Amino acid sequence: MSNLIFTRRSCRKYTTDVPSEEAINKVIEAGLYAPSGHNQQSWLIIAVLNKGVQQRLRKVNAEIWGKSMDPFYGAPVILIVLADKSKKTYLNDGSLVLGNMMLEAHELGLASCWINRAKETFQREEWQEWLRTIGVNPEVYEGIGHLALGYADGPLPAPLPRKPGKVLWVK
């Protein structure tokens, strides 16, 4: 099994350094190669580097979460994963995209963290309107998750032991 799986950790503190466009594209490409039900590729990835849009995303996500902190932990890049909700496996497909992107980010020496509340964000009228302005039909796509992406500001946490009793064998 790949060492990436054992060593990848979520990052909750980023430097302000923005990864290169080439590195961001590699992370996105890994997401595009995630498996999907019947190869429908129901996802859509939106790369947000615009500071104004990021600030708005940080604000709405914190509001939905009920916290006053930055839910993206200062990450300089936010990748949004949406999926076509008419496809039966859209939630699974989008989740696999996020998983692939986290592993590729780790491979490239980048840090990442899956940030929830995308569904709630893109159910709001102001964000549905924003999607329309960038050419995305909010009636088709549902928010799956965000990926905070950048360089870790300090060491990542050590892996915690796996909880016992999480595997059953039926022979």
N, C-alpha and C positions, 0 to 999 in steps of 0.2 A: 504494500500500500504506500502511496506517496507520502513522503514526510510532510508535505504541505498540509495535509489533512490534520496531522498531529500538532503542527506548530502554528497554524493560523489562529489568531485571536482577534476579538473585536477591540478597536481602538477608540478611546474616549478622550483623547487630547491630541490635537494636530498642530503642526507648525503652519505658518502662513504661506509656505512655499507651495506653489502650484505645480503639480506634475506636468511633464511635457505633453503636448497634444498626442504625440506618438504613444506614450505610455497609456494615456486615457483611452485612446483608440484600441490598444491591445486588450485592455480590461473590457471594453464594450464588445469587442469581437469575441472574446471568450463567452460572454453572455449570449451572443447571437448563435453560438454553437451548442447551447444547452439542449438536451433532449426535450421533445414536446409530444403531446398526445397526437398520434397519427401525423406527425411532422407538420402540424398546422402552424407552428411558429406564431402563436397568437400574441406575442409580446410586442411592446414598443418601448424603446429606451430613449429618454430625453436627458442630454448632458447639459447641466446648468452651471455655467461659469460666471454669468452675469450677477454681480454683487447685489443689485437691487432686487432681483427675483429671489436670490438666495435669502436675503433678509426677510422678504415676505414669507418664504417657505419656513424659515426658522420661527417667525412669529406665530404663524397659524399652527404649526406643529406643536409648539409649546402650549398654545392656548388649548388645543384639543387634548393634550396630555395633562393639562392642569398644572404645569410647572412654569417657573419664571426663568429657567436656564435655557441655554442654547442646546436643543435636542440633537444638533448635528456636530456638537463638540468642537466647533471652530474649523471643521473640514473645509478646505478651499474649493472642493468640487462636490457637487451633488448630482448623482445619477438617479433619475426617476424611472421606475419600471411600472408600466401599465400593461394590461392585457385585455384582449377582446373577450368580453364577458359572454358572448354568444357561443363560445367554444366550451365544451364540457370540461376540459382540463386546464382552463385558463389560469386558475389560481396555482395549480401545481407547476404549470409551464413557467409562469413568472417567478415563482420561488426558485426554480432550478436556475433561471437566468441570474438571480442574485447570488446563489451559491457559486456558480461558475465564476462570476466576476470577483467575488471575494477571494477565491483561490488564485486567480490570475494576478490580482493585485498583490497578494502575498508573494507570489513567484517573482514579481517585478520589484520587490522591496518597498511596496506601498502599503499603507495601512487602510483598513476599511471597517465599517460598521453598518449592519443592516438597521435601518431606522423605520419603525412602523408608522402607522397613521396616514399612509398614502390614500387608502380608500376614503377615509373621512375627509381628508383635505380636498380630494377631487370630486367629492359629492357637493361641495359648497359652490354656490352660484358664481362667486368671483373667480374661482379656480376653473370652473367649467368654461367661463368666458375666456380666461387666459389660454386654456387648451385650444379653444376655437381660433384665437388670434395666431397661434402657431401652426394651425392646420390639422388639429386633432379633434375628432368628433367625440365629445364626452358621453354621448349616448351609447357609443360602441365600447369605449375603453374604461376600465376600472383600475384604480390605483392598487398596486400590489405591495410595493415597498420602495424605499429610497436607499441609496447606498452613499454613505459619507465616505469620501475618498481623499487621500493626501498622504503626507509623511507624518509618522508618529512623532510626537513631541515627548520623547522619553521611551523607556522600555515598555513593551507590552507585558501584560500579566502572564504568569506561568499557568500552564494548563491545570485545571482542577481534576482530581480523581473522578473517574466515571462512576456513577451511582450503580450499586449492585442491583441485580434482579431485572435488568432491562432487556434480557434475551431469554426467550423460551425456545426449547427445541421440541419438535414434535416428530417422532421417528416412527 
